[in-house]
């Protein structure tokens, strides 16, 4: 008798959840046959990284970063793109990767004035060997990469630093 009473008290929740599942299936089927999607041409999906990168970058203007102090792009080694910067909708985006063959100065570029933050910024980035390092961007535009983890005669940031996924509001 206790089980029956428990089932009866839970039955409204069970009925509601089953109804929600049934409506979601039916709604999806209706939308696929009657929705606005049929008014647009089919979307072509490509699994090619080159096609995906080109589609993502369409309409985005990138500015190459001029690397200094022995820093160089790692695009040739890893295919990650040359270091560059873009501004879209008030957000600054960085892309590409870099390394320093002979460890030395942590400063790798001067960010062009149009992309500089209002305040000094410290951003965690991916560095060599699945470690993290720090990307420092000064309000003056000085850009540095460094890490506390060693790599050869330098640190992991000098062995490899990724700028992918780095973004910040222009007024930060």
N, CA and C of each residue as an Amber inpcrd file, in Angstrom:
protein
   516
   0.8190000  -1.1950000   0.0000000   0.0000000   0.0000000   0.0000000
   0.8660000   1.2640000   0.0000000   2.0150000   1.2030000   0.7130000
   2.9180000   2.3510000   0.7830000   3.5240000   2.6650000  -0.5830000
   3.8420000   1.6230000  -1.3390000   4.4050000   1.8430000  -2.6700000
   3.3880000   2.4780000  -3.6030000   2.1550000   2.0550000  -3.5250000
   1.0980000   2.6130000  -4.3640000   0.8950000   4.0900000  -4.0330000
   0.8760000   4.4040000  -2.7410000   0.7020000   5.7880000  -2.3190000
   1.8910000   6.6460000  -2.8080000   3.1130000   6.1040000  -2.7340000
   4.2960000   6.8160000  -3.2050000   4.2240000   7.0550000  -4.7100000
   3.7750000   6.0570000  -5.4640000   3.6500000   6.1800000  -6.9110000
   2.5990000   7.2210000  -7.2760000   1.4890000   7.2430000  -6.5410000
   0.4170000   8.2120000  -6.8100000   0.8990000   9.6290000  -6.5350000
   1.6910000   9.8290000  -5.4580000   2.1670000  11.1790000  -5.1470000
   3.2110000  11.6590000  -6.1580000   3.9110000  10.7270000  -6.7940000
   4.9120000  11.1020000  -7.7830000   4.3520000  11.1310000  -9.2010000
   3.1670000  10.6300000  -9.4000000   2.6220000  10.5130000 -10.7530000
   2.4850000  11.8470000 -11.4790000   2.1270000  12.9720000 -10.8400000
   2.0820000  14.2220000 -11.5950000   3.4570000  14.5860000 -12.1750000
   4.5130000  14.3700000 -11.4190000   5.8550000  14.6760000 -11.9120000
   6.2250000  13.7450000 -13.0600000   5.8670000  12.4880000 -12.9500000
   6.1640000  11.5190000 -14.0080000   5.4000000  11.8790000 -15.2700000
   4.1220000  12.2200000 -15.1330000   3.3000000  12.5670000 -16.2880000
   3.8470000  13.8270000 -16.9690000   4.2070000  14.8220000 -16.1720000
   4.7250000  16.0650000 -16.7350000   6.0370000  15.8150000 -17.4820000
   6.9390000  15.0200000 -16.9000000   8.2140000  14.7580000 -17.5680000
   8.0150000  13.9580000 -18.8500000   7.0950000  12.9710000 -18.8470000
   6.8200000  12.2150000 -20.0660000   6.1890000  13.1090000 -21.1310000
   5.3180000  14.0040000 -20.7150000   4.7000000  14.9420000 -21.6490000
   5.7520000  15.8680000 -22.2650000   6.6980000  16.3320000 -21.4620000
   7.7620000  17.2000000 -21.9670000   8.6240000  16.4670000 -22.9970000
   8.9390000  15.2110000 -22.7260000   9.7370000  14.4270000 -23.6760000
   8.9660000  14.2410000 -24.9750000   7.6910000  13.8900000 -24.8810000
   6.8740000  13.6680000 -26.0810000   6.7580000  14.9540000 -26.9030000
   6.5510000  16.0820000 -26.2330000   6.4410000  17.3560000 -26.9570000
   7.7640000  17.7610000 -27.5990000   8.8680000  17.4710000 -26.9320000
  10.1560000  17.8460000 -27.5230000  10.4300000  17.0350000 -28.7800000
  10.0730000  15.7570000 -28.7830000  10.2320000  14.9560000 -29.9930000
   9.3130000  15.4650000 -31.0930000   8.0780000  15.6980000 -30.7520000
   7.1050000  16.1640000 -31.7400000   7.4310000  17.5540000 -32.2470000
   7.8820000  18.4270000 -31.3650000   8.2350000  19.7920000 -31.7630000
   9.4210000  19.8130000 -32.7030000  10.4040000  18.9650000 -32.4400000
  11.5690000  18.8820000 -33.3190000  11.1820000  18.3800000 -34.6930000
  10.2930000  17.3990000 -34.7330000   9.8510000  16.8650000 -36.0230000
   9.0610000  17.9170000 -36.7920000   8.2360000  18.6530000 -36.0940000
   7.4570000  19.7020000 -36.7480000   8.3810000  20.7800000 -37.3070000
   9.3590000  21.2100000 -36.4770000  10.2710000  22.2690000 -36.9090000
  11.0990000  21.8370000 -38.1130000  11.4680000  20.5690000 -38.1600000
  12.2940000  20.1260000 -39.2760000  11.5170000  20.0750000 -40.5850000
  10.2010000  19.9430000 -40.5170000   9.4130000  19.8780000 -41.7480000
   8.6880000  21.1690000 -42.0670000   8.4140000  22.0110000 -41.0570000
   7.6270000  23.2150000 -41.2840000   8.3320000  24.5070000 -40.8870000
   9.5320000  24.3910000 -40.3240000  10.2040000  25.5890000 -39.8270000
  10.7760000  26.4330000 -40.9440000  11.4150000  27.5130000 -40.5470000
  11.9900000  28.4550000 -41.4950000  13.2400000  27.9080000 -42.1660000
  13.8000000  26.8400000 -41.6230000  15.0380000  26.3020000 -42.1800000
  14.8670000  25.9180000 -43.6450000  13.6570000  25.5290000 -44.0440000
  13.4560000  25.1210000 -45.4290000  13.5080000  26.3120000 -46.3860000
  13.4520000  27.5340000 -45.8740000  13.5250000  28.7240000 -46.7200000
  14.9560000  29.1070000 -47.0700000  15.9530000  28.4600000 -46.4330000
  17.3440000  28.7920000 -46.6560000  18.0390000  27.6490000 -47.3750000
  19.0950000  27.9670000 -48.1160000  19.8180000  26.8930000 -48.7940000
  20.4930000  25.9910000 -47.7660000  20.7520000  24.7430000 -48.1240000
  21.3930000  23.8370000 -47.1770000  22.7960000  24.3330000 -46.8200000
  23.2050000  24.0490000 -45.6080000  24.5190000  24.4430000 -45.1360000
  25.4970000  23.3210000 -45.4620000  26.5900000  23.6600000 -46.0870000
  27.6040000  22.6700000 -46.4150000  28.5780000  22.5980000 -45.2530000
  28.7750000  21.4220000 -44.6990000  29.6760000  21.2110000 -43.5790000
  30.9370000  20.5520000 -44.0850000  32.0720000  21.1090000 -43.7170000
  33.3530000  20.5470000 -44.1340000  34.1590000  20.1710000 -42.9090000
  34.8260000  19.0500000 -42.9650000  35.6860000  18.6520000 -41.8580000
  37.1310000  19.0410000 -42.1080000  37.4000000  19.6920000 -43.2240000
  38.7550000  20.1240000 -43.5390000  39.1480000  21.2770000 -42.6180000
  40.2960000  21.1670000 -41.9080000  40.7260000  22.2670000 -41.0370000
  40.9340000  23.5670000 -41.7950000  41.4170000  23.4760000 -43.0280000
  41.6480000  24.6840000 -43.8150000  40.3260000  25.3700000 -44.1290000
  39.3140000  24.5770000 -44.5400000  38.0010000  25.1450000 -44.8510000
  37.3570000  25.7240000 -43.5980000  37.5000000  25.0310000 -42.4740000
  36.9200000  25.5100000 -41.2210000  37.5770000  26.8140000 -40.8030000
  38.9050000  26.8830000 -40.9070000  39.6200000  28.1010000 -40.5350000
  39.2260000  29.2550000 -41.4420000  39.0890000  28.9900000 -42.7310000
  38.7120000  30.0410000 -43.6720000  37.3050000  30.5430000 -43.3890000
  36.3830000  29.6240000 -43.0720000  35.0070000  30.0200000 -42.7780000
  34.9430000  30.8300000 -41.4920000  35.7250000  30.4220000 -40.4950000
  35.7300000  31.1250000 -39.2170000  36.3180000  32.5160000 -39.3760000
  37.3310000  32.6320000 -40.2020000  38.0330000  33.9010000 -40.3450000
  37.3750000  34.8370000 -41.3530000  36.3390000  34.3770000 -42.0350000
  35.6890000  35.2120000 -43.0430000  35.1850000  36.4990000 -42.4000000
  35.5500000  37.6130000 -42.9760000  35.0760000  38.8900000 -42.4700000
  35.8790000  39.4240000 -41.2930000  36.8860000  38.6870000 -40.8320000
  37.7100000  39.1260000 -39.7140000  39.0290000  39.6410000 -40.2780000
  39.4160000  40.8390000 -39.8570000  40.6820000  41.4160000 -40.2880000
  41.7270000  41.1730000 -39.2170000  42.7990000  40.4980000 -39.5990000
  43.8850000  40.1810000 -38.6710000  45.0890000  41.0580000 -38.9690000
  45.8020000  41.4580000 -37.9240000  47.0360000  42.2200000 -38.0370000
  48.1660000  41.3620000 -37.4870000  49.1870000  41.1370000 -38.2870000
  50.3290000  40.3320000 -37.8400000  51.0850000  41.0540000 -36.7370000
  51.5590000  40.2790000 -35.7620000  52.4140000  40.8330000 -34.7220000
  53.8600000  40.7440000 -35.2030000  54.6110000  41.8130000 -35.0850000
  56.0290000  41.8150000 -35.4450000  56.8130000  41.2890000 -34.2540000
  57.3940000  40.1030000 -34.4060000  58.1140000  39.4670000 -33.3050000
  59.5190000  40.0510000 -33.1780000  59.9750000  40.2010000 -31.9270000
  61.2810000  40.7980000 -31.6320000  62.0510000  39.9150000 -30.6540000
  63.2960000  40.2580000 -30.4010000  64.1450000  39.5950000 -29.4010000
  64.3280000  38.0980000 -29.6400000  64.4050000  37.6940000 -30.9030000
  64.6570000  36.2870000 -31.2140000  63.4340000  35.3820000 -31.1610000
  62.2670000  35.9380000 -30.9370000  61.0380000  35.1430000 -30.9420000
  60.6330000  34.8950000 -32.3960000  60.0790000  33.7220000 -32.6680000
  59.6710000  33.3670000 -34.0250000  58.3660000  32.5690000 -33.9840000
  57.6500000  32.5920000 -35.0870000  56.4010000  31.8330000 -35.1850000
  56.6800000  30.3340000 -35.1130000  55.7550000  29.5920000 -34.5710000
  55.8330000  28.1340000 -34.5270000  54.8690000  27.5070000 -35.5240000
  54.3460000  28.3130000 -36.4400000  53.3980000  27.8060000 -37.4350000
  54.0070000  26.6900000 -38.2750000  55.2580000  26.8160000 -38.6710000
  55.9050000  25.8010000 -39.4920000  56.0290000  24.4590000 -38.7890000
  56.1670000  24.4750000 -37.4790000  56.3180000  23.2420000 -36.7120000
  54.9770000  22.6300000 -36.3420000  54.0370000  23.4530000 -35.8770000
  52.7820000  22.9390000 -35.3390000  51.5450000  23.2820000 -36.1620000
  51.6810000  24.1340000 -37.1690000  50.5240000  24.5140000 -37.9810000
  49.4820000  25.3010000 -37.2110000  49.9330000  26.1130000 -36.2590000
  49.0230000  26.8560000 -35.3840000  48.7820000  28.2910000 -35.8270000
  49.4000000  28.6980000 -36.9020000  49.2180000  30.0580000 -37.3970000
  50.2790000  31.0020000 -36.8680000  50.5280000  32.0380000 -37.6330000
  51.4690000  33.0760000 -37.2110000  50.8100000  33.9610000 -36.1570000
  51.5850000  34.5020000 -35.2210000  51.0110000  35.3840000 -34.2020000
  50.3450000  36.6020000 -34.8420000  49.0910000  36.8400000 -34.4540000
  48.3300000  37.9690000 -35.0050000  47.2760000  38.4140000 -34.0160000
  46.6680000  39.5590000 -34.3080000  45.6780000  40.1680000 -33.4270000
  44.5140000  40.7020000 -34.2560000  43.3300000  40.7040000 -33.6520000
  42.1370000  41.2280000 -34.3180000  41.2430000  41.8970000 -33.2760000
  40.4410000  42.8340000 -33.7300000  39.4720000  43.5130000 -32.8690000
  38.0920000  43.3380000 -33.4910000  37.1850000  42.7030000 -32.7650000
  35.8220000  42.4580000 -33.2350000  34.8440000  42.7750000 -32.1100000
  33.9360000  43.6960000 -32.3290000  32.9030000  44.0040000 -31.3430000
  33.4470000  44.4150000 -29.9910000  34.5560000  45.1460000 -29.9690000
  35.1170000  45.6130000 -28.7050000  35.9540000  44.5720000 -27.9740000
  36.1900000  43.4040000 -28.6020000  36.9930000  42.3430000 -28.0040000
  38.2540000  42.1550000 -28.8480000  39.4010000  42.1120000 -28.1890000
  40.6760000  41.8580000 -28.8510000  40.9230000  40.3570000 -28.8170000
  41.2810000  39.7760000 -29.9630000  41.5680000  38.3480000 -30.0760000
  43.0070000  38.1640000 -30.5330000  43.6980000  37.2200000 -29.9200000
  45.0440000  36.8510000 -30.3440000  44.9930000  35.4550000 -30.9440000
  45.9460000  35.1610000 -31.8240000  45.9860000  33.8670000 -32.4750000
  47.4240000  33.5220000 -32.8100000  47.6990000  32.2390000 -33.0410000
  49.0190000  31.7860000 -33.4430000  49.8440000  31.2950000 -32.2680000
  51.1110000  30.9680000 -32.5670000  52.0130000  30.4970000 -31.5290000
  53.4250000  30.9720000 -31.8270000  54.3020000  30.9330000 -30.8090000
  55.6490000  31.4400000 -30.9550000  56.5920000  30.7410000 -29.9940000
  57.8820000  30.8910000 -30.2540000  58.9260000  30.3360000 -29.3930000
  60.1810000  31.1810000 -29.5600000  61.1200000  30.9680000 -28.6490000
  62.3880000  31.6990000 -28.6940000  63.5110000  30.6550000 -28.6890000
  64.2250000  30.5130000 -29.8170000  65.2470000  29.4740000 -29.9670000
  66.3650000  29.6110000 -28.9330000  66.8280000  30.8240000 -28.7160000
  67.8620000  31.0780000 -27.7130000  67.2360000  31.9040000 -26.6040000
  67.0840000  31.3090000 -25.4090000  66.4270000  32.0360000 -24.3160000
  67.0870000  33.3850000 -24.0580000  66.2320000  34.3640000 -23.8020000
  66.7180000  35.7250000 -23.5520000  65.5930000  36.5860000 -23.0260000
  65.2910000  37.6460000 -23.7230000  64.2980000  38.6180000 -23.3230000
  62.8860000  38.0490000 -23.4580000  62.0610000  38.1990000 -22.4440000
  60.6900000  37.6890000 -22.4620000  59.7630000  38.5030000 -23.3580000
  60.1750000  39.7130000 -23.7310000  59.3460000  40.5620000 -24.5930000
  59.3910000  40.0290000 -26.0140000  58.2120000  39.6910000 -26.5600000
  58.1810000  39.1280000 -27.9100000  57.5470000  40.0480000 -28.9460000
  56.7840000  41.0550000 -28.5400000  56.1540000  41.9700000 -29.5010000
  55.6660000  43.2150000 -28.7770000  55.3650000  44.2310000 -29.5650000
  54.7020000  45.4360000 -29.0620000  53.3280000  45.4600000 -29.7320000
  52.2910000  45.3840000 -28.9370000  50.9230000  45.3600000 -29.4520000
  50.5940000  46.7140000 -30.0790000  50.0910000  46.7310000 -31.3190000
  49.7250000  48.0110000 -31.9380000  48.7340000  48.7890000 -31.0700000
  48.8170000  50.1010000 -31.1230000  48.0350000  50.9890000 -30.2570000
  46.5350000  50.7070000 -30.3000000  45.9870000  50.3540000 -31.4520000
  44.5470000  50.1310000 -31.5790000  44.0490000  48.9260000 -30.7850000
  44.9670000  48.0500000 -30.3380000  44.5780000  46.8130000 -29.6550000
  44.9860000  46.7850000 -28.1880000  45.5230000  47.8560000 -27.6760000
  46.0740000  47.8550000 -26.3160000  45.0040000  47.9580000 -25.2340000
  45.2150000  47.2320000 -24.1250000  44.2750000  47.3400000 -22.9930000
  44.5300000  48.6380000 -22.2230000  43.5650000  49.0420000 -21.4450000
  43.6950000  50.2450000 -20.6220000  44.6350000  50.0100000 -19.4440000
  44.6350000  48.7820000 -18.9240000  45.4600000  48.4180000 -17.7710000
  46.3910000  47.2660000 -18.1350000  47.4300000  47.0810000 -17.3370000
  48.3160000  45.9350000 -17.5310000  47.5350000  44.6460000 -17.2770000
  47.8010000  43.6240000 -18.0910000  47.0560000  42.3660000 -17.9800000
  48.0110000  41.1880000 -17.8510000  47.6260000  40.2010000 -17.0530000
  48.3430000  38.9390000 -16.9040000  47.3490000  37.8410000 -17.2620000
  47.6410000  37.0850000 -18.3150000  46.7140000  36.0700000 -18.8190000
  47.4300000  34.7240000 -18.8500000  46.7920000  33.7000000 -18.3460000
  47.3530000  32.3550000 -18.3840000  47.2460000  31.7960000 -19.7980000
  48.3570000  31.2260000 -20.2900000  48.3960000  30.6610000 -21.6360000
  48.9950000  29.2620000 -21.5890000  48.7470000  28.5000000 -22.6610000
  49.3170000  27.1650000 -22.8110000  50.7590000  27.3070000 -23.2780000
  51.6740000  26.5780000 -22.6080000  53.0730000  26.5760000 -23.0140000
  53.5310000  25.1360000 -23.2420000  54.7960000  24.9620000 -23.5370000
  55.3550000  23.6630000 -23.8940000  55.0780000  22.5730000 -22.8520000
  54.8490000  21.3630000 -23.3360000  54.7110000  20.2120000 -22.4480000
  53.4630000  20.2200000 -21.5990000  52.3740000  20.7430000 -22.1180000
  51.0940000  20.7920000 -21.3940000  51.2030000  21.5610000 -20.0890000
  52.0330000  22.5790000 -20.0670000  52.1600000  23.4320000 -18.8890000
  51.5360000  24.7860000 -19.1890000  51.4240000  25.6070000 -18.1820000
  50.8960000  26.9490000 -18.3800000  51.9670000  27.9790000 -18.0620000
  51.8290000  29.1000000 -18.7070000  52.7180000  30.2270000 -18.4740000
  51.8840000  31.4850000 -18.3800000  52.5530000  32.6070000 -18.4110000
  51.8700000  33.8880000 -18.2860000  52.1450000  34.7490000 -19.5070000
  51.0870000  35.3200000 -20.0360000  51.1880000  36.3250000 -21.0840000
  50.9450000  37.6620000 -20.3960000  51.9300000  38.5330000 -20.4580000
  51.8140000  39.8640000 -19.8780000  51.6160000  40.8500000 -21.0140000
  50.5580000  41.6520000 -20.9270000  50.3060000  42.6990000 -21.9070000
  50.2050000  44.0120000 -21.1410000  51.1640000  44.8770000 -21.3650000
  51.1810000  46.1750000 -20.6850000  50.2760000  47.1610000 -21.4150000
  49.7920000  48.1460000 -20.7020000  48.9630000  49.1780000 -21.3460000
  49.7630000  49.9370000 -22.4070000  51.0850000  49.8410000 -22.3310000
  51.9570000  50.4670000 -23.3360000  52.0890000  49.5990000 -24.5880000
  51.5970000  48.3680000 -24.5270000  51.6560000  47.4630000 -25.6670000
  52.7340000  46.3990000 -25.5690000  53.6270000  46.4780000 -24.5940000
  54.6710000  45.4670000 -24.4320000  54.0170000  44.1240000 -24.1460000
  54.4370000  43.0970000 -24.9040000  53.9000000  41.7440000 -24.7260000
  55.0360000  40.8070000 -24.3270000  54.8570000  40.0810000 -23.2060000
  55.8680000  39.1510000 -22.7130000  55.2400000  37.7930000 -22.4650000
  56.0570000  36.7490000 -22.6340000  55.6290000  35.3870000 -22.3090000
  56.6890000  34.7810000 -21.3980000  56.2460000  34.2100000 -20.2840000
  57.1970000  33.5740000 -19.3730000  56.5100000  32.4910000 -18.5650000
  57.3370000  31.6290000 -17.9650000  56.8330000  30.5050000 -17.1790000
  57.8340000  30.1940000 -16.0720000  57.3590000  29.5650000 -15.0040000
  58.2410000  29.1540000 -13.9090000  58.7740000  27.7380000 -14.1170000
  58.3260000  27.0640000 -15.1870000  58.7460000  25.6980000 -15.4640000
  59.8590000  25.7150000 -16.4970000  60.9440000  24.9710000 -16.2190000
  62.0820000  25.0020000 -17.1390000  61.8690000  24.0850000 -18.3370000
  62.5730000  24.4500000 -19.4250000  62.5320000  23.7030000 -20.6780000
  63.8860000  23.9190000 -21.3380000  64.7440000  22.9360000 -21.2880000
  66.0870000  23.1160000 -21.8310000  66.8140000  24.1800000 -21.0340000
  67.3580000  25.1710000 -21.7290000  68.0770000  26.2470000 -21.0340000
  67.1790000  27.4420000 -20.7090000  65.9200000  27.3470000 -21.0950000
  64.9780000  28.4360000 -20.8320000  63.7870000  27.9540000 -20.0270000
  62.6470000  28.5920000 -20.2670000  61.4190000  28.1420000 -19.6220000
  60.4380000  27.6570000 -20.6830000  59.3370000  27.0360000 -20.2430000
  58.4020000  26.4300000 -21.1970000  57.7520000  27.4590000 -22.1120000
  57.6290000  28.7000000 -21.6740000  57.0660000  29.7370000 -22.5400000
  58.0020000  30.0080000 -23.7070000  59.2990000  29.9470000 -23.4650000
  60.2680000  30.1790000 -24.5360000  60.3090000  28.9930000 -25.5020000
  60.0370000  27.7850000 -25.0210000  60.0130000  26.6070000 -25.8930000
  58.7760000  26.6020000 -26.7810000  57.6440000  27.0880000 -26.2560000
  56.4020000  27.1680000 -27.0460000  55.3600000  27.9310000 -26.2410000
  54.7310000  28.9060000 -26.8560000  53.6100000  29.6280000 -26.2530000
  52.5020000  29.7410000 -27.2810000  51.3100000  29.3590000 -26.8770000
  50.1370000  29.4850000 -27.7400000  49.3640000  30.7450000 -27.3670000
  48.9870000  31.5030000 -28.3900000  48.1480000  32.6860000 -28.1680000
  46.6820000  32.3780000 -28.4460000  46.4030000  31.1390000 -28.8610000
  45.0210000  30.7340000 -29.1420000  44.1860000  30.8800000 -27.8800000
  42.9580000  31.2250000 -28.0360000  41.9450000  31.4090000 -26.9790000
  42.1750000  32.6540000 -26.1310000  43.1790000  33.4650000 -26.4330000
  43.3990000  34.6910000 -25.6620000  42.5120000  35.8000000 -26.2290000
  41.7050000  36.3680000 -25.3610000  40.8560000  37.5040000 -25.7600000
  40.6010000  38.3560000 -24.5270000  40.3220000  39.6400000 -24.7790000
  40.0160000  40.5430000 -23.6730000  39.2670000  41.7550000 -24.2220000
  38.4090000  42.3720000 -23.3930000  37.7150000  43.5900000 -23.8250000
  38.7260000  44.7120000 -24.0380000  38.5370000  45.4990000 -25.0710000
  39.4720000  46.5650000 -25.4080000  39.6110000  47.5700000 -24.2510000
  38.5960000  47.7480000 -23.4380000  38.6310000  48.7190000 -22.3370000
  39.0970000  48.1130000 -21.0290000  39.7130000  46.9300000 -21.0620000
  40.1240000  46.2870000 -19.8000000  41.4800000  46.7660000 -19.3530000
